[in-house]
Amino acid sequence: MKVSVVVVGYNEKKYTLDCLKGLSNQDYDNFETVVVDNGSTDGTSDAVRKNYPDVNLVTVRDNVGASGGFNIGADNVNEKSEIVVLLVNDTIVKESWLSELVRTFDDEKVGVAVSRIFDKYGATEFYTNDFETMSLLGYNVSYAPKDKDAEFIDIFYACGASLAYRKNLVDKPYDSDYFMYFEDTRLSWLARLKGFLVKKAKKSIVYHYGHATIKKISGKKSYYQERNRLVNFLTLHSKYHIIVLSPWYLLSMILHNLINLRVAHYRIIGYLWCLVHPFRIIKKRLAVQKQRKVKFKEVTKYMSCRFYEESSIKNSFLKSILQALNWCMCLWCRIFRIRTIESKE
């Protein structure tokens, strides 16, 4: 299959050049590389032109975020490409990274695939668990699927650090309004709604520095994370799920901000954005829901009924409270017949 790899970077020239070095050593040769320089001011574009003249370089005057940058890159891929891979610039890939990732799409039911991502600084997994799912409220949750030992693991969503999708799945991979965070979740969720599978290719290895760019704009991190989580909740769930889960979502907002008051004002601004843009939210919802091909239970069965991930809490007292909340929310889901990964067949 013809493949296009899109790399987006904002400054951090060294990361981009290291990433391109890894791409130049791939054992899969039927691919092109598109680099989007997302408003960098450190000479990234000049360095790419000098060291990698065969790369399709697209320069953007202003930083349009990860979402906008990857959309621009996707608009500039070869029209014959069947698979588009979105790769953040602070990554280093192994030689078989692309071939193993593309092999996932031998299954025609797969719409989105993701690599196995490790911390660049050590041998441990970058994310807390090998298996990406999330709660019905949009928080990351760990779980062990039945096919955890398989070569390609069935997961709920693909992390955007190294994400591949069928080019004909969507016109644009991301919603540019998201800027950054949860845009990858939205794409995976949409693929599920359209009846496609999301898989992890265990032999496609990526080493990710993680948050190399966000350090420069860290004040916006909480804003985008919380705003986009709410947008996903309002646009991707069924109306029934929104009504039933709203009390729990409200509780999550309150507790999340009480626990970390330092950045609560950023999150509140995110909530206000949704409040003052109701018609934009409705438009996004209608655009998503008209593409749905399966019942909502076929999507939520890959999600968790838990309120929040217990392993992320160290304090024993708070953990006991969270365990009680997790139990209560799962009971709530059973009462209202919302199918999740914890539901028995």
VEXLOVEX-267106 format. One record per residue (C-alpha): residue number from 1; x, y, z; residue in one letter. Coordinates in nm, 2 decimals. Layout:
<fivexs>
{n->NUM; px->X; py->Y; pz->Z; res->A}
...
</fivexs>
This chain:
<fivexs>
{n->1; px->0.00; py->0.00; pz->0.00; res->M}
{n->2; px->0.11; py->0.35; pz->-0.08; res->K}
{n->3; px->0.16; py->0.54; pz->0.25; res->V}
{n->4; px->0.21; py->0.90; pz->0.35; res->S}
{n->5; px->0.38; py->0.99; pz->0.68; res->V}
{n->6; px->0.29; py->1.33; pz->0.81; res->V}
{n->7; px->0.53; py->1.48; pz->1.07; res->V}
{n->8; px->0.42; py->1.80; pz->1.25; res->V}
{n->9; px->0.66; py->2.01; pz->1.46; res->G}
{n->10; px->0.67; py->2.34; pz->1.64; res->Y}
{n->11; px->1.03; py->2.46; pz->1.70; res->N}
{n->12; px->1.25; py->2.19; pz->1.86; res->E}
{n->13; px->1.45; py->2.15; pz->1.54; res->K}
{n->14; px->1.66; py->1.87; pz->1.68; res->K}
{n->15; px->1.35; py->1.65; pz->1.75; res->Y}
{n->16; px->1.24; py->1.69; pz->1.39; res->T}
{n->17; px->1.57; py->1.60; pz->1.24; res->L}
{n->18; px->1.61; py->1.30; pz->1.46; res->D}
{n->19; px->1.26; py->1.19; pz->1.37; res->C}
{n->20; px->1.34; py->1.22; pz->0.99; res->L}
{n->21; px->1.66; py->1.02; pz->1.04; res->K}
{n->22; px->1.46; py->0.73; pz->1.17; res->G}
{n->23; px->1.22; py->0.76; pz->0.88; res->L}
{n->24; px->1.50; py->0.74; pz->0.63; res->S}
{n->25; px->1.60; py->0.40; pz->0.77; res->N}
{n->26; px->1.27; py->0.22; pz->0.73; res->Q}
{n->27; px->1.24; py->-0.13; pz->0.58; res->D}
{n->28; px->0.92; py->-0.02; pz->0.41; res->Y}
{n->29; px->0.99; py->0.18; pz->0.10; res->D}
{n->30; px->0.65; py->0.27; pz->-0.06; res->N}
{n->31; px->0.60; py->0.59; pz->0.14; res->F}
{n->32; px->0.65; py->0.96; pz->0.13; res->E}
{n->33; px->0.72; py->1.20; pz->0.41; res->T}
{n->34; px->0.54; py->1.53; pz->0.46; res->V}
{n->35; px->0.67; py->1.77; pz->0.72; res->V}
{n->36; px->0.46; py->2.05; pz->0.84; res->V}
{n->37; px->0.66; py->2.32; pz->1.01; res->D}
{n->38; px->0.40; py->2.47; pz->1.24; res->N}
{n->39; px->0.52; py->2.83; pz->1.26; res->G}
{n->40; px->0.86; py->2.75; pz->1.40; res->S}
{n->41; px->1.11; py->3.03; pz->1.45; res->T}
{n->42; px->1.42; py->2.82; pz->1.52; res->D}
{n->43; px->1.52; py->2.75; pz->1.16; res->G}
{n->44; px->1.35; py->2.41; pz->1.14; res->T}
{n->45; px->1.24; py->2.46; pz->0.78; res->S}
{n->46; px->1.59; py->2.55; pz->0.65; res->D}
{n->47; px->1.74; py->2.25; pz->0.83; res->A}
{n->48; px->1.49; py->2.01; pz->0.68; res->V}
{n->49; px->1.55; py->2.15; pz->0.33; res->R}
{n->50; px->1.92; py->2.12; pz->0.37; res->K}
{n->51; px->1.94; py->1.77; pz->0.52; res->N}
{n->52; px->1.63; py->1.60; pz->0.37; res->Y}
{n->53; px->1.56; py->1.76; pz->0.03; res->P}
{n->54; px->1.33; py->1.48; pz->-0.08; res->D}
{n->55; px->1.08; py->1.55; pz->0.20; res->V}
{n->56; px->0.76; py->1.74; pz->0.11; res->N}
{n->57; px->0.80; py->2.04; pz->0.33; res->L}
{n->58; px->0.49; py->2.25; pz->0.41; res->V}
{n->59; px->0.55; py->2.57; pz->0.61; res->T}
{n->60; px->0.28; py->2.74; pz->0.82; res->V}
{n->61; px->0.32; py->3.11; pz->0.92; res->R}
{n->62; px->0.15; py->3.07; pz->1.26; res->D}
{n->63; px->0.12; py->2.78; pz->1.50; res->N}
{n->64; px->-0.22; py->2.62; pz->1.42; res->V}
{n->65; px->-0.18; py->2.35; pz->1.68; res->G}
{n->66; px->-0.14; py->1.97; pz->1.63; res->A}
{n->67; px->-0.49; py->1.94; pz->1.49; res->S}
{n->68; px->-0.45; py->2.21; pz->1.23; res->G}
{n->69; px->-0.10; py->2.11; pz->1.15; res->G}
{n->70; px->-0.19; py->1.74; pz->1.08; res->F}
{n->71; px->-0.49; py->1.85; pz->0.88; res->N}
{n->72; px->-0.26; py->2.07; pz->0.66; res->I}
{n->73; px->-0.03; py->1.78; pz->0.62; res->G}
{n->74; px->-0.31; py->1.54; pz->0.53; res->A}
{n->75; px->-0.42; py->1.79; pz->0.26; res->D}
{n->76; px->-0.08; py->1.77; pz->0.10; res->N}
{n->77; px->-0.03; py->1.39; pz->0.08; res->V}
{n->78; px->0.00; py->1.20; pz->-0.24; res->N}
{n->79; px->-0.35; py->1.14; pz->-0.39; res->E}
{n->80; px->-0.25; py->0.77; pz->-0.45; res->K}
{n->81; px->-0.18; py->0.71; pz->-0.08; res->S}
{n->82; px->-0.42; py->0.46; pz->0.09; res->E}
{n->83; px->-0.28; py->0.50; pz->0.44; res->I}
{n->84; px->-0.19; py->0.83; pz->0.62; res->V}
{n->85; px->0.03; py->0.81; pz->0.93; res->V}
{n->86; px->0.04; py->1.10; pz->1.17; res->L}
{n->87; px->0.36; py->1.12; pz->1.37; res->L}
{n->88; px->0.46; py->1.38; pz->1.62; res->V}
{n->89; px->0.81; py->1.52; pz->1.58; res->N}
{n->90; px->0.95; py->1.42; pz->1.92; res->D}
{n->91; px->0.96; py->1.05; pz->1.83; res->T}
{n->92; px->1.22; py->0.81; pz->1.71; res->I}
{n->93; px->1.10; py->0.50; pz->1.52; res->V}
{n->94; px->1.25; py->0.16; pz->1.48; res->K}
{n->95; px->1.33; py->0.02; pz->1.13; res->E}
{n->96; px->1.02; py->-0.20; pz->1.11; res->S}
{n->97; px->0.79; py->0.07; pz->1.26; res->W}
{n->98; px->0.61; py->0.15; pz->0.94; res->L}
{n->99; px->0.59; py->-0.20; pz->0.79; res->S}
{n->100; px->0.44; py->-0.34; pz->1.11; res->E}
{n->101; px->0.20; py->-0.05; pz->1.14; res->L}
{n->102; px->0.08; py->-0.08; pz->0.78; res->V}
{n->103; px->0.04; py->-0.46; pz->0.81; res->R}
{n->104; px->-0.25; py->-0.39; pz->1.06; res->T}
{n->105; px->-0.46; py->-0.27; pz->0.76; res->F}
{n->106; px->-0.45; py->-0.61; pz->0.59; res->D}
{n->107; px->-0.77; py->-0.65; pz->0.79; res->D}
{n->108; px->-1.02; py->-0.45; pz->0.59; res->E}
{n->109; px->-1.22; py->-0.39; pz->0.91; res->K}
{n->110; px->-0.94; py->-0.18; pz->1.06; res->V}
{n->111; px->-0.99; py->0.19; pz->1.02; res->G}
{n->112; px->-0.73; py->0.33; pz->1.27; res->V}
{n->113; px->-0.41; py->0.18; pz->1.40; res->A}
{n->114; px->-0.14; py->0.28; pz->1.65; res->V}
{n->115; px->0.21; py->0.18; pz->1.74; res->S}
{n->116; px->0.34; py->0.06; pz->2.07; res->R}
{n->117; px->0.49; py->0.36; pz->2.24; res->I}
{n->118; px->0.78; py->0.36; pz->2.48; res->F}
{n->119; px->0.95; py->0.63; pz->2.68; res->D}
{n->120; px->1.26; py->0.75; pz->2.51; res->K}
{n->121; px->1.44; py->0.79; pz->2.84; res->Y}
{n->122; px->1.40; py->0.43; pz->2.96; res->G}
{n->123; px->1.27; py->0.08; pz->2.90; res->A}
{n->124; px->0.93; py->0.13; pz->3.06; res->T}
{n->125; px->0.61; py->0.19; pz->2.87; res->E}
{n->126; px->0.55; py->0.57; pz->2.81; res->F}
{n->127; px->0.19; py->0.53; pz->2.90; res->Y}
{n->128; px->0.08; py->0.36; pz->3.22; res->T}
{n->129; px->-0.06; py->0.06; pz->3.03; res->N}
{n->130; px->-0.02; py->-0.12; pz->2.70; res->D}
{n->131; px->-0.39; py->-0.10; pz->2.63; res->F}
{n->132; px->-0.57; py->0.23; pz->2.56; res->E}
{n->133; px->-0.93; py->0.27; pz->2.66; res->T}
{n->134; px->-1.11; py->0.54; pz->2.85; res->M}
{n->135; px->-1.40; py->0.58; pz->3.08; res->S}
{n->136; px->-1.74; py->0.70; pz->2.95; res->L}
{n->137; px->-1.64; py->1.04; pz->3.09; res->L}
{n->138; px->-1.33; py->1.06; pz->2.88; res->G}
{n->139; px->-1.05; py->0.97; pz->3.12; res->Y}
{n->140; px->-0.77; py->0.72; pz->3.04; res->N}
{n->141; px->-0.84; py->0.38; pz->3.20; res->V}
{n->142; px->-0.63; py->0.07; pz->3.19; res->S}
{n->143; px->-0.76; py->-0.27; pz->3.11; res->Y}
{n->144; px->-0.65; py->-0.61; pz->2.98; res->A}
{n->145; px->-0.84; py->-0.72; pz->2.67; res->P}
{n->146; px->-0.90; py->-1.09; pz->2.58; res->K}
{n->147; px->-0.65; py->-1.06; pz->2.29; res->D}
{n->148; px->-0.37; py->-0.89; pz->2.49; res->K}
{n->149; px->-0.12; py->-1.15; pz->2.37; res->D}
{n->150; px->-0.22; py->-1.11; pz->2.00; res->A}
{n->151; px->0.00; py->-0.94; pz->1.74; res->E}
{n->152; px->-0.27; py->-0.68; pz->1.68; res->F}
{n->153; px->-0.47; py->-0.58; pz->1.99; res->I}
{n->154; px->-0.83; py->-0.45; pz->1.97; res->D}
{n->155; px->-0.83; py->-0.11; pz->2.16; res->I}
{n->156; px->-1.07; py->0.18; pz->2.20; res->F}
{n->157; px->-0.86; py->0.47; pz->2.08; res->Y}
{n->158; px->-0.52; py->0.53; pz->1.92; res->A}
{n->159; px->-0.27; py->0.77; pz->2.07; res->C}
{n->160; px->-0.19; py->1.05; pz->1.83; res->G}
{n->161; px->0.19; py->1.02; pz->1.88; res->A}
{n->162; px->0.20; py->0.75; pz->1.60; res->S}
{n->163; px->-0.15; py->0.71; pz->1.45; res->L}
{n->164; px->-0.24; py->0.57; pz->1.11; res->A}
{n->165; px->-0.58; py->0.57; pz->0.94; res->Y}
{n->166; px->-0.73; py->0.48; pz->0.60; res->R}
{n->167; px->-0.73; py->0.79; pz->0.39; res->K}
{n->168; px->-1.09; py->0.74; pz->0.28; res->N}
{n->169; px->-1.21; py->0.72; pz->0.64; res->L}
{n->170; px->-1.24; py->1.10; pz->0.68; res->V}
{n->171; px->-1.19; py->1.41; pz->0.47; res->D}
{n->172; px->-0.96; py->1.55; pz->0.75; res->K}
{n->173; px->-0.82; py->1.35; pz->1.04; res->P}
{n->174; px->-0.88; py->1.61; pz->1.31; res->Y}
{n->175; px->-1.12; py->1.88; pz->1.41; res->D}
{n->176; px->-0.90; py->2.20; pz->1.39; res->S}
{n->177; px->-1.10; py->2.36; pz->1.67; res->D}
{n->178; px->-0.94; py->2.11; pz->1.91; res->Y}
{n->179; px->-0.59; py->2.26; pz->1.85; res->F}
{n->180; px->-0.43; py->1.99; pz->2.07; res->M}
{n->181; px->-0.55; py->1.70; pz->2.30; res->Y}
{n->182; px->-0.83; py->1.46; pz->2.25; res->F}
{n->183; px->-0.83; py->1.51; pz->1.87; res->E}
{n->184; px->-0.69; py->1.15; pz->1.84; res->D}
{n->185; px->-0.96; py->1.02; pz->2.07; res->T}
{n->186; px->-1.23; py->1.19; pz->1.85; res->R}
{n->187; px->-1.09; py->1.03; pz->1.53; res->L}
{n->188; px->-1.08; py->0.68; pz->1.69; res->S}
{n->189; px->-1.43; py->0.72; pz->1.84; res->W}
{n->190; px->-1.56; py->0.84; pz->1.50; res->L}
{n->191; px->-1.40; py->0.53; pz->1.33; res->A}
{n->192; px->-1.58; py->0.31; pz->1.58; res->R}
{n->193; px->-1.91; py->0.49; pz->1.51; res->L}
{n->194; px->-1.86; py->0.42; pz->1.14; res->K}
{n->195; px->-1.81; py->0.05; pz->1.22; res->G}
{n->196; px->-1.43; py->0.02; pz->1.19; res->F}
{n->197; px->-1.19; py->-0.14; pz->1.43; res->L}
{n->198; px->-0.90; py->0.04; pz->1.61; res->V}
{n->199; px->-0.59; py->-0.18; pz->1.66; res->K}
{n->200; px->-0.25; py->-0.16; pz->1.82; res->K}
{n->201; px->0.04; py->-0.31; pz->1.63; res->A}
{n->202; px->0.27; py->-0.44; pz->1.91; res->K}
{n->203; px->0.57; py->-0.48; pz->1.68; res->K}
{n->204; px->0.55; py->-0.12; pz->1.55; res->S}
{n->205; px->0.78; py->0.05; pz->1.80; res->I}
{n->206; px->0.81; py->0.42; pz->1.87; res->V}
{n->207; px->1.02; py->0.60; pz->2.13; res->Y}
{n->208; px->0.84; py->0.92; pz->2.24; res->H}
{n->209; px->1.00; py->1.20; pz->2.44; res->Y}
{n->210; px->0.65; py->1.33; pz->2.53; res->G}
{n->211; px->0.53; py->1.69; pz->2.57; res->H}
{n->212; px->0.85; py->1.83; pz->2.42; res->A}
{n->213; px->0.66; py->2.12; pz->2.27; res->T}
{n->214; px->0.38; py->2.17; pz->2.52; res->I}
{n->215; px->0.63; py->2.28; pz->2.78; res->K}
{n->216; px->0.64; py->2.61; pz->2.60; res->K}
{n->217; px->0.27; py->2.67; pz->2.62; res->I}
{n->218; px->0.19; py->2.46; pz->2.93; res->S}
{n->219; px->-0.07; py->2.72; pz->3.06; res->G}
{n->220; px->-0.31; py->2.61; pz->2.78; res->K}
{n->221; px->-0.27; py->2.24; pz->2.84; res->K}
{n->222; px->-0.55; py->2.22; pz->3.11; res->S}
{n->223; px->-0.78; py->2.44; pz->2.90; res->Y}
{n->224; px->-0.76; py->2.23; pz->2.59; res->Y}
{n->225; px->-0.77; py->1.90; pz->2.77; res->Q}
{n->226; px->-1.09; py->1.98; pz->2.96; res->E}
{n->227; px->-1.26; py->2.17; pz->2.69; res->R}
{n->228; px->-1.20; py->1.90; pz->2.43; res->N}
{n->229; px->-1.30; py->1.62; pz->2.67; res->R}
{n->230; px->-1.64; py->1.80; pz->2.71; res->L}
{n->231; px->-1.68; py->1.85; pz->2.34; res->V}
{n->232; px->-1.62; py->1.48; pz->2.28; res->N}
{n->233; px->-1.88; py->1.39; pz->2.55; res->F}
{n->234; px->-2.14; py->1.62; pz->2.39; res->L}
{n->235; px->-2.08; py->1.53; pz->2.03; res->T}
{n->236; px->-1.99; py->1.16; pz->2.03; res->L}
{n->237; px->-2.22; py->1.00; pz->2.29; res->H}
{n->238; px->-2.58; py->0.92; pz->2.23; res->S}
{n->239; px->-2.84; py->1.15; pz->2.37; res->K}
{n->240; px->-2.94; py->0.88; pz->2.61; res->Y}
{n->241; px->-2.58; py->0.84; pz->2.74; res->H}
{n->242; px->-2.54; py->1.22; pz->2.78; res->I}
{n->243; px->-2.86; py->1.24; pz->2.99; res->I}
{n->244; px->-2.77; py->0.94; pz->3.21; res->V}
{n->245; px->-2.40; py->1.02; pz->3.25; res->L}
{n->246; px->-2.44; py->1.40; pz->3.30; res->S}
{n->247; px->-2.45; py->1.38; pz->3.69; res->P}
{n->248; px->-2.13; py->1.18; pz->3.69; res->W}
{n->249; px->-1.97; py->1.42; pz->3.44; res->Y}
{n->250; px->-2.06; py->1.72; pz->3.66; res->L}
{n->251; px->-1.91; py->1.54; pz->3.96; res->L}
{n->252; px->-1.59; py->1.47; pz->3.76; res->S}
{n->253; px->-1.56; py->1.84; pz->3.68; res->M}
{n->254; px->-1.61; py->1.95; pz->4.04; res->I}
{n->255; px->-1.36; py->1.69; pz->4.19; res->L}
{n->256; px->-1.10; py->1.74; pz->3.91; res->H}
{n->257; px->-1.09; py->2.11; pz->3.98; res->N}
{n->258; px->-1.09; py->2.08; pz->4.36; res->L}
{n->259; px->-0.80; py->1.84; pz->4.36; res->I}
{n->260; px->-0.59; py->2.07; pz->4.14; res->N}
{n->261; px->-0.70; py->2.43; pz->4.21; res->L}
{n->262; px->-0.39; py->2.58; pz->4.06; res->R}
{n->263; px->-0.51; py->2.53; pz->3.70; res->V}
{n->264; px->-0.89; py->2.53; pz->3.77; res->A}
{n->265; px->-0.94; py->2.86; pz->3.60; res->H}
{n->266; px->-0.80; py->2.73; pz->3.27; res->Y}
{n->267; px->-1.05; py->2.44; pz->3.29; res->R}
{n->268; px->-1.34; py->2.68; pz->3.37; res->I}
{n->269; px->-1.25; py->2.89; pz->3.07; res->I}
{n->270; px->-1.28; py->2.56; pz->2.87; res->G}
{n->271; px->-1.63; py->2.50; pz->3.01; res->Y}
{n->272; px->-1.73; py->2.85; pz->2.93; res->L}
{n->273; px->-1.62; py->2.81; pz->2.57; res->W}
{n->274; px->-1.86; py->2.52; pz->2.53; res->C}
{n->275; px->-2.13; py->2.73; pz->2.70; res->L}
{n->276; px->-2.10; py->3.03; pz->2.47; res->V}
{n->277; px->-2.07; py->2.81; pz->2.15; res->H}
{n->278; px->-2.38; py->2.59; pz->2.16; res->P}
{n->279; px->-2.45; py->2.61; pz->1.79; res->F}
{n->280; px->-2.09; py->2.51; pz->1.71; res->R}
{n->281; px->-2.13; py->2.21; pz->1.94; res->I}
{n->282; px->-2.46; py->2.12; pz->1.78; res->I}
{n->283; px->-2.31; py->2.15; pz->1.43; res->K}
{n->284; px->-2.02; py->1.92; pz->1.53; res->K}
{n->285; px->-2.26; py->1.67; pz->1.68; res->R}
{n->286; px->-2.48; py->1.66; pz->1.37; res->L}
{n->287; px->-2.17; py->1.62; pz->1.15; res->A}
{n->288; px->-2.05; py->1.32; pz->1.36; res->V}
{n->289; px->-2.38; py->1.15; pz->1.41; res->Q}
{n->290; px->-2.48; py->1.14; pz->1.04; res->K}
{n->291; px->-2.18; py->0.92; pz->0.98; res->Q}
{n->292; px->-2.28; py->0.66; pz->1.24; res->R}
{n->293; px->-2.33; py->0.31; pz->1.10; res->K}
{n->294; px->-2.35; py->0.10; pz->1.42; res->V}
{n->295; px->-2.54; py->0.11; pz->1.75; res->K}
{n->296; px->-2.39; py->0.30; pz->2.03; res->F}
{n->297; px->-2.35; py->-0.01; pz->2.24; res->K}
{n->298; px->-2.10; py->-0.14; pz->1.98; res->E}
{n->299; px->-1.88; py->0.16; pz->2.07; res->V}
{n->300; px->-1.93; py->0.18; pz->2.45; res->T}
{n->301; px->-1.84; py->-0.19; pz->2.49; res->K}
{n->302; px->-1.48; py->-0.09; pz->2.44; res->Y}
{n->303; px->-1.51; py->0.18; pz->2.71; res->M}
{n->304; px->-1.50; py->0.15; pz->3.08; res->S}
{n->305; px->-1.78; py->0.22; pz->3.34; res->C}
{n->306; px->-1.51; py->0.33; pz->3.59; res->R}
{n->307; px->-1.52; py->0.69; pz->3.71; res->F}
{n->308; px->-1.14; py->0.73; pz->3.71; res->Y}
{n->309; px->-0.82; py->0.53; pz->3.69; res->E}
{n->310; px->-0.74; py->0.40; pz->4.05; res->E}
{n->311; px->-0.36; py->0.35; pz->3.98; res->S}
{n->312; px->-0.32; py->0.73; pz->3.93; res->S}
{n->313; px->-0.40; py->0.80; pz->4.29; res->I}
{n->314; px->-0.13; py->0.74; pz->4.55; res->K}
{n->315; px->-0.31; py->0.86; pz->4.87; res->N}
{n->316; px->-0.47; py->0.55; pz->5.03; res->S}
{n->317; px->-0.77; py->0.75; pz->5.16; res->F}
{n->318; px->-0.84; py->0.92; pz->4.83; res->L}
{n->319; px->-0.80; py->0.58; pz->4.65; res->K}
{n->320; px->-1.06; py->0.42; pz->4.88; res->S}
{n->321; px->-1.30; py->0.70; pz->4.79; res->I}
{n->322; px->-1.23; py->0.65; pz->4.42; res->L}
{n->323; px->-1.28; py->0.28; pz->4.44; res->Q}
{n->324; px->-1.62; py->0.35; pz->4.59; res->A}
{n->325; px->-1.70; py->0.59; pz->4.31; res->L}
{n->326; px->-1.59; py->0.34; pz->4.05; res->N}
{n->327; px->-1.81; py->0.08; pz->4.20; res->W}
{n->328; px->-2.11; py->0.31; pz->4.22; res->C}
{n->329; px->-2.07; py->0.44; pz->3.86; res->M}
{n->330; px->-2.04; py->0.08; pz->3.72; res->C}
{n->331; px->-2.36; py->-0.01; pz->3.91; res->L}
{n->332; px->-2.52; py->0.30; pz->3.77; res->W}
{n->333; px->-2.43; py->0.19; pz->3.42; res->C}
{n->334; px->-2.57; py->-0.16; pz->3.48; res->R}
{n->335; px->-2.90; py->-0.01; pz->3.61; res->I}
{n->336; px->-2.93; py->0.21; pz->3.30; res->F}
{n->337; px->-2.81; py->-0.07; pz->3.07; res->R}
{n->338; px->-2.50; py->0.10; pz->2.93; res->I}
{n->339; px->-2.27; py->-0.17; pz->2.79; res->R}
{n->340; px->-1.90; py->-0.14; pz->2.88; res->T}
{n->341; px->-1.59; py->-0.36; pz->2.88; res->I}
{n->342; px->-1.68; py->-0.46; pz->3.23; res->E}
{n->343; px->-2.02; py->-0.59; pz->3.12; res->S}
{n->344; px->-2.06; py->-0.97; pz->3.10; res->K}
{n->345; px->-2.17; py->-1.10; pz->2.76; res->E}
</fivexs>
